[in-house]
Amino acid sequence: MVVAGVVLAAGAGRRFGMPKALVEYRGTLLVDRAAQVLAAGGCAPIVVVVGAAADEVRERAELTGATVVFNPDWATGMGSSLRTALDALAPTDADAALVLPVDMPGIGPEAVRRVAALARPSALAAAAHDGVRSHPVLLGRDHWAGARAAATGDAGARGYLKGRKVTLVACDDVSEGFDIDRPEDLRQSNP
C-alpha cells in the first residue's frame, strides 16, 4: 500500500501569535518536524499544505523531499487545507493519506507506522491517546471524495468521520497527543 503523508500547516496561528509552521520546537521548525515524522514513519509522497506566511515557510523550512502546496483559502480553516491536500494527491498512486496537523509535535514515527499499517483504500483509522481519537488520521482513497466534501471550517475530516467506523490505534506508549495552541503550551511540552 502507498501511504501519502499530509501536513496541515496553513494556519495563521492567531492564538499562538504567529503561524505554527514557523514555531521552533527542540531546534526544529514544527513544519519540518511534522514532515520528517511522516517520512520516518514510511509515508511517501509527503504533501505540506501552506497558507499564512507561505513565502516565509518556503524560505525557512527545509521540507526535503516534500511537495509544498499553497491553500489560497487558508483563512477559512483546516477544512480547505484538507481539500487542497487531497486534490494534490488525487493524481498520485496513493492508496491512503495519513494526516497530521503541524501543531502536534508529540506524534512520532512509531505512531505513524502503527496507523499506516492499516492502510488500504477503504480504511478509516486514527491514533488514540487516552482512548480518544487523535492524530494522525488515516483516510483511505475510497473516502477522499466524502472527506473532501465534508471538510469545512476548522473541522477538517471530523464531520466525515462522525458516525463512521474509525479503527482506533492505541499510541500512548509511543506518542503524546497534545497540540500547541498558545506559547505556554510549547513551554509545557518542551522541557
Sequence and secondary structure as in RCSB ss.txt:
>XXXX:A:sequence
MVVAGVVLAAGAGRRFGMPKALVEYRGTLLVDRAAQVLAAGGCAPIVVVVGAAADEVRERAELTGATVVFNPDWA
TGMGSSLRTALDALAPTDADAALVLPVDMPGIGPEAVRRVAALARPSALAAAAHDGVRSHPVLLGRDHWAGARAA
ATGDAGARGYLKGRKVTLVACDDVSEGFDIDRPEDLRQSNP
>XXXX:A:secstr
  EEEEEEE    TTTTS GGG EETTEEHHHHHHHHHHHTT  SEEEEE TTHHHHHHH   TT EEEE TTGG
G HHHHHHHHHHHHTTS  SEEEEEETT TT  HHHHHHHHTT STT EEEEEETTEEEEEEEEEGGGHHHHHHH
  TT TTHHHHTTS  EEEE TTT       SHHHHHHH  
